[in-house]
Amino acid sequence: MDYSNFGTKFTQPNGITQLMEDLGDAKNSNNPNIVMLGGGNPALAPEVNDIFINELQKLVANNTLSNVFGLYDGPTGNDAFRAALAKQLKSEYSWDLTANNIALGNGSQANFFVLFNLLAGSMPDGSHKKVLFPLAPEYVGYADQGLTDDMFVAIKPDIEILNTESGSNQFKYIINFKAVEQVLASDSSISALCVSRPTNPTGNVITDEEVQHLDLLAKQYNIPLIIDNAYGDPFPGCIYTDANLTWNSNIILCMSLSKLGLPGLRTGIVVANNDIIKAIGRVNGSMVLSPNSFGPSLVTRLINEDELLPLCKNSVLPFYREKAQTAMNLFDEIFAHLPVYLHKVEGAFFMWLWFKEAKITSEQLYQKLKEQDVYIIPGHNFFIGIDDAWAHKHQCIRINYATDASTLRKGLEAIKAVMA
Ligand code: PLP
């Protein structure tokens, strides 16, 4: 079949689709011995799951399910949800916003596709614009979303080795602002900044000062700052450090219901100025008519009756914080006295391990572990646009610790045995 340029680009296999196929095959094999530490699935916190089932039963009992199934919403998504969320964000953070600052999409992934291609790529004046990721490594799901080639630029991080009280080998990536400012000053093709906070894959939560600095730079260069808040506050709220959420009319804040435990309901949220919201609505109208209404309808009552944020604070956060603590304890026990470093665990549910003196690449480690039915994600995939010659790019792996402690222990011990 002869595909268009779009078809050719989007049907190419790439590193991450191959990886996702591996993970899918592993899951479908029903092999009970598989140690699955790859993928981005949230865990299902039992009491949170019960609450969603209860909400579903309420929709059925109140005979409101037909509104969800039987009607198209507008192209920016379910109005009742948009109004409820705007009210909640306004009261929680004192932001000056209304439902007109909120658009929905079929998952954040779909929203990023729309946003990146609205803001970058080939422009009507013949120029070509790019999105700058100020801190690599960054979420691999962005890498192949551009309709044109060469749409993303990333900056290598500064690496700070941390002095931990317990003696645990830890480090943290810091934004190299000198390099970011140099790129912005010299490359007029940068048309947006984008950062995930908490970061997938590292669990980093860039500091409030780093956010402020990015916000100022974005305003100075008259470009938007996109903050991917898929794991952040107010929901799901997987942040284990002090961090404040910021929004203003130059920030495009992306949120999602997925990491609350509802990835199958495909609900992504964009909070932005009304121009961006209208643009998203127009693209949604062409692409999907209207986004999925099931996710928004399931949580609107919880938001209106102030039940969603307490659920996040009292159930979701402690659930993941405990898993994060278990992950750190296992790391300290299993990799004690080895040249292996853990990125400071500040948010989301990923461990990012750096094998400082690794003799094999993270891809080779992935292949060897796969032979033993242990699945992780090799780190090089997340260094979008960073040159292959940088050794660090091949020395890191991502592990999803939203699993049980014995599976995590098995996986970490298998990794240690391969790297010994
Ligand atoms: N952003 C980040 C940082 C993610 O990790 C993910 C999913 O893993 C997404 C966005 C996409 O989430 P969804 O499309 O499920 O809302």
Residues whose N, C-alpha, C, O or C-beta is under 5 A from the ligand:
A	BS01	PLP	G40 G107 S108 Q109 A110 Y139 S196 N200 D228 A230 S256 S258 P263 T267 G268
